[in-house]
Every structure is written in structure tokens, then in C-alpha cells.
Amino acid sequence: MVESAASNVVPPVDLSDVGEIRDILGFHIRLAYVTVYRHFMETFSDLDLTQKQVSVLWLVSDNPGVAQTDLAQRLHMDRATTMGIINRLEGRGLLRRGPSPQDRRRKTLYLTPAGEEVLKRAKAAIWEHENWLKSRFTKREVQTLMGLLDRIHT
């Protein structure tokens, strides 16, 4: 079990003094994002990983041998950001690069045993975080919310 601050209550945001901005949907999305991100970072503090780093590890685990460029496309990140994340994870011994069997110019990615262990711990923390987040809604509300959010980003 991952010990974290996830069991701590995140204090509610006081909107009594924000005025008319209270009616702006984007403002509420931003507040929700900040709250979720803060909780995520508290949950992950002992793993020393960012959301993007966890996403890279998880996608590499699900797709061993994925090319760096394909990973960037799947995560909707620019090449420089992706390479920086990969470099940091490789520097920590969590990822290794290898040549593509089809094209030696392309680099493919694999988790190391240490990367697999860290990802296992990260997944436990993610499910803890997800349970915290989803506990604010009914199952039906979660489905509705995910559908509504999909409309924004797809």
C-alpha cells in the first residue's frame, strides 16, 4: 500500500469574494484542475514522479518497444518535452532506449526492472488518487462527467 497524503482532506475553495468570475465555466475547470493536481502531487510525493512521467512509464509498459516519436503523439506532447521526460527517466534507470528492428534511426523504449517496480507503486498511488476523486460523485455522475470532458478535448 502506498502511504501518502491522499487520505487528507483537500480544503474547499472559498468563492464568496470572487465576484462575477464565479459564473465563468473555465474558472471552475481551473479550480478543479488545481485541486486534482495538488492531490495527485501529494499522493505521489514519495515516488518523485510527475503526471507526465507516470504516463510515459505506463504507455511504455503497455507498448514495449514503442518509438519515442509515437509516444509523443499518443501523449499529445511536443518532441522536446517528451525527450526531456525520457532522458530523466532513463537517467534514473527506469527506461532504456533501443534501436527499432525496422528502422535503426528510430529509438524504441522499454521499462527496466526498476521502472517496472516504480510503475507498480505509481499505479497503486493512481488508483488511490482516482478513488479519492471519484468518491465525490456517483458512478453515473463519473460517466457523465467523463463524457462532458471528452467534448472539450476531443
Summary of the structure (lengths in Angstrom):
residues: 154
radius of gyration: 18.3
end to end distance: 34.6
largest distance: 59.9
contacts: 383
relative contact order: 0.13
helix: 63%
strand: 8%
